Amino acid sequence: MSQPAERKDLETTKKMKSVMGKYFMELEQGAQQGRKTAWCTSVGPAELLRALGFNVYFPENHGAMLGASRMASDLIPLANARGFSPDICSYLTSDIGSYLKGDTPLKKMGMSGPPRPDVLVYNTNQCRDVKDWFQFYAREFGVPCLGVHTPRSIGEMDEAMIEYVAAQIEALVPDLEKVAGQKLDPDKLREIVASSRRCTELWKAVLLTAASVPSPLTFFDGTIQMGPAVVLRGHGDAIAYYEMLLAELKQRIVDGTAAVPGERFRVYWEGMPIWGKLRDLSTQFADLQTCVVASTYCNSWVFEDLNPDDPYRSMARAYSRLFICRSDDQKEQYIQDVVAAYKADGIVYHDAKTCPNNSNNRYQMPLRIQEKLGKPYLVIHGDLNDLRLYSEEQTRTNVQAFVEQLAQG
């Protein structure tokens, strides 16, 4: 086998530090200047909070930072000692451990730490853990904790369910207005929903470039590039960033520049990232000339249902269409469609020990999909943040064997 060409990093990524740095700087400065801060789950009603003038902070983003910086495994036991089980979400336990220790990677971003919340707003579309997580901080800081309770295992999206969720989002407004000290401007809300919609269109277009052969983008790139889509949707900075990134990726397609030089195989990643091992996994797959072209996770911030002309119902529809809260039939069809669209040769399922809600290998789904598609699959056992639950040697051996299986056709 000839030695593949050296991987070329995306030029646009160099601007990521300034875009994200500006976001964190504005969080810190806003808090110092007395601007109200709302903590929000990653697929919560951020548009509504921004329309009311809140700084919006996302603890899940902080959880991912703790995982990627490999701080999490030392912090999780502190939360365990305060009564949080080691079996629950390691975003939650690492974040609370960070709070208890007063140590955070945000200090490297020029912040003293997470901004103090004036209100916490969650959506249970992901799991119940986000509610328990936010209620802990509500007790710690003595501030309101408001929530939207989304049904789980959703099959077809019926109007009664959309009305139910939309009514909950709209019912948040009076309490949020009290905290914000101002009335909601409906025009401002429509403007921000429109901005979020544009962000999501661009983010989807970025991810879809990976359907090209060779792919100009990997799943591992996506976990970095998704930052603005998570914390800055509804903000013009996210739109500007993705316009630049999309232009560069389209040029890569024209030039035939591969994210994985010498790409031989294409793989779909189902489940959470293993944050502390992204670089190692990216390198191993690249060395095997295998491109992880798409994932369920990165696509979780594609909200095509957002509509500025119908903000509450469209937010309800967008946030209830999230993969994690759909029925198995819907999930299986989605995976089959994406595997076909991205021309994937096989599927990797990450069984994240502390994230059962986003581990889809436990009830025969891989076998059912394999029967339909005839494509090999691999289950990697690990966790999103707790690296004590991950075996480096076993995973490397299993990935090697999986790619050998792909080579056999």
N, C-alpha and C positions, 0 to 999 in steps of 0.2 A: 504494500500500500504506500503510495507516495505521501510525503509530508504535506499536510494542508497548509494553505497560506495563513499568515498571522491574522487574528481577528482584529477588525477595526472598530474602535469604540465610536459611539454616536456623538457627533459634535454638539448636538443640542443639549445633551446631558450636562455639559459644562455650565449651562444656564440654570440648571435645576437648583444648584446651591443658592443662587441669588433669589430665585422665585420662592423657594421654601424658607430661606432665611428672612426674607421680607415678611412673610406670613407670621413667623414666630416673633420677629421684632415688633410687629404691629400688635400682636397679642400682649406682649410685655408692656409696651408703651401705652396701649389702650387701658390696661389694668391700672397702671400708675397714674393715668390721667382721669381715672374715675369712670371710665366706660364700663358698662355692665358686661359680664361674661356669662355665656351659656355653655355648658358642657353638653355635647350631643353624641349619640351613638352614630356610627359611620353611615348607617342607612336610616337616619332619623330625619325629621323635618328641618333641615338646616336652612332651607330657603325661607321658611317662616321666621326663623331666628334672625337671619341677616336682614330681613325686611323690617324687623323691629329694632335694628341698630345694635344688636349684640355682637361682641367678639364671640366667635364660635370656635371652641376647642374640642378636639376629638380624642378621648382617652384611648380608644383602640389604636389610633395612630401612634400614640406614646407606647402602647404595649408592643407594637411591632418594632419600634425603635429599641426597646429594651431587649427584644429577642435578637434583633440583628446585631446589636452591640455586645451580645453574649453576657449581659448583666443579669438576665432574668433568673438563671439557675441559682444565683446567690441570694436573690431577693425573695423568691417564692417561699422559702422556709419561714421568713418573717411573717408572711400572711398566714401560713399554715399554723404558726404559733398563736395567732389571734383568732383561730377557730374556723378558718377557711380550709376546706378539704383539699388535699393534694390532687384529687381526682377532678376538680372543677376547672373551668377555663383558666389556662395559664396566662392569658392576657390580664385577666382580673387579678390573679394572685401576684404576678410580677409587678403590675401597676400599683397595687396596694402595698406590696413590699417596698417599692420605690418610695412611696409616700411615707411609710413608717421609718425608713432609713434616712430620708431626705437626700437621696442620691438619684440623679437623673441625667440621661444624655442631653437633655435640653440645656444644660449648663454650657455645653460646647456650642450651642446655637446662640449664646449671649443672653440666655434667660436664667433667672434665679431658680426657676422650677415651673410647674404647671400654674397657670393663673387661677386665683381663687374663684370658685364659681359663685354666681348669684342665683343661679337656677340650673337644674340638671334635667335634661329631656331625653328619654329613651324610646326606642321602638323595639318590641319583642319579636319583630320579624326574623331576627337572627337566632335568638335563644332567650331563655329566662334569665341567664347569667347576667345580661346587661342590666336588668332591673335590680338584682341584688347588689351588683357592683355600684350602681349609681345611688342606691338607697344607703349604702355604707357612707358615701361622701356627704349625702344629705344630712345624715346624723352627725357626722364629724363637723360640718361647717354650719349646721343649723339653717339650711336654705331649702326651698321647695324642690321636690322631685316630681316631675310630671311625666306621664307616659302614654304611649299608644300601644294597644294590645292587638296584634295582628294574628289572625287565625294561622294555623300550621297545616301542613299536608294539603295545600290548596290544589285542587284539580283545575277545572275550568274557572275562569275569572267571571263570576256572575255579578250582576248589578247590585244585588242586596248586600253582598260582602263589601263591594266598593263603597257603597253608601255608609256602611257600618264603620269602616276605617276612616273615611273622609269626615264623618261627623266627629270622630274622636280628635282628628287633627284640628278641625275648626274650633272645637271646644277648648283647646289649649289657649286660644287667643286672649280671653279676658284675664286669665292668671298671668300670662306672659306680659301683657300690657301693664299690669300692676308692677311687675318687677322692672320692666324696661322704663317705666315712667313716661310712656308715650303711647298714643293710639297707633294701631296698624294702618298704614297707608296702602289701600288695595292696589293702587298703581305701582307702588314700589314692589309689592309682592309679585305682581305680574311681570315686572321687569326682571326680577331676580330669577323667577321660574324660567323665563325665556333664556336668560344667560346660562342657567343650569342645563337647559335643553341643548343649547349650542355646545357647551362643554362635553356633554355626553355623546353628541353626534361626532365630534372630533375624536374623542377617546375611542369610540367604536371603530372609526375609520383607521386610527392608529393600529388597533389590534388586528383589524382585517388585512392589513398589509402582510401579515404573517401567513396568509393563505397563498401567497406567491411562492414559487419554487425557483431558486432557494429562498428561504424566508429571510427578510432583513431584520427580524426581531425574534427574540426568544421570550418564553415565560419569565425567565430570570430578569431580563431587561424590563419586562412589564411590571414586575414588583417594585422596581425603582421608579419607572415612569408614571405609575399610577398616583404618586403623591399629590399632585394638584387636583386630580379628579376626586380624591378623597376629602381633602381639607379646604379646597378652594372652588368647589362647584358653586356657581352663582356669582363668581368673581371674575372680572375681566382678565386677570393675570393668568388664570388657567386656560382661557380661550387663546390668548396670545402665545402661550407656551406650546399648546398642542398644534396650533397652526404651523409653528416652526418645525416641530418634531415630525408632523405628517409630511411636510414638504421634503424634509431630509430622507424620510423612509421611501417616499415615492421615487426620489432620485436614486436611492440604493437599488430599487427594483429595476429601474431603467439601466443602471450600470451593472446589474447582476451581482451586486455586493452582498454576500451571504453573512448572516449573523454567526453562523457556524460554517467556517470555510470547509469545503469538501463535503457538504451535507449529503449523507447517505440515507438517513432515516428521520422520520418525523413522528413526534410523540405528543399526546395530549396529557396534561396534568390535571387530575381531579382531586380537589381538596385544598386544604390550607398549605401555604408555604412552610418550610422548616427554616425559620428566619436566620438562625445562627449558622446554617449550613448552606445558604444559597450560593456563595462563591464556590465552595467545594463541589457541590452538585453540578453547578454550571460548568465548571472546569472538566469534571469527569465526563459529562455528556458531550461536551465539545471535543474532548480528546477521542471520544468514540464516534465522532462525526455524526452525532445524533442531535437534532434540534427539537427542543420542547417548544412547539410552535404555538400552543394555546392552552388556556386553563379556564376552569370554572371561576376561580378566584378573581382574576383580573377583570373578567366580564361582569362581575357583581356591581360595577359602577357604571353600567350602561342603562340609562333610564329614558328610553325612547317615548314612554307614555306622558312625560311632562308636557303640559300645555298651559301657556300663560292665560288663555281664555277661560280655563276651568281649573284654577290652581289646586283647590282642595281635593277634588275627585281625581285629578291627574296625579297628584302626589300619592294619593292612596293606591291608585292603580300601579304606578311605577314601583313603589316600595313593597307592594304585595306580590309583584311578579318576580321578586328576588328568588333565585334558584334555591336557596337554603330553606325556604318555607313552602316549597311546592311538593306535590305528591310524587311518589316514586315513578309513576307512569310518565308524568311531565318531565321529571329529571332524566329518565332514560331516553325519552325522545329528544330532549335537548342535547344530551351527550352524543347521541347518534348523529344528529344534524351537524353539530360542530366538528365531530371527527371527519365527517364527509366533506364539509366546507374547507377544512384545513388540510385535507388529504393526509391524515395521520395514519401511521402504520401500526400503532399500538397505544395503549393507555396505561398511565401510571396512576394508581390510587394511593393517596397518602392517608393512612389510618392515624389520625392525630389523637393520642391517648386522652387528652383533656378537652377535646372538641368533638364529641359524638354527633353534634348537630351538623357538622360539616365534614363528617367522615362517611362516605357512602358505599363502603365496601363490606359492611358488616351483615347485611341481610340479602346476600346472593346477587346483588346488582351486577358485579363484574362478570359473573357466570352468565346471567341473562343477556347482558350486552354482547358478550363474546359469542353466544349462540346465534345472535342476530347478525353480527358483523364479521365473525370469524377472525377477529384480530387478537393478538396476544395481549396480556395485561400483566402488570406487576403491582404488588401491594408493598409499599414501604411503611414500616412501623416506626413512628416517631412522635413528634409533637410540634406545635407551632412555636413554643418558647422554651419548654423544659427539656434541655438537651440530655438530661439524665435518663430520659426515656428513649433515646436514639442510639443505635449501635452503628458507629462509623464503619467498622470492618464488615459487618453483615450487609449493610446497605451497599457498599462498594461492590461486594461480591455479587449481590443480587442484581444490581444494575448491569454489571458486566455480562452476567448470564442472560439477562433480558435482551440486551442488544445482540448477543450471539443468536438468540432465538429469532429476532427480527431478520438477521442475516440469512437464516435458513429458509425464510419465506413462509 
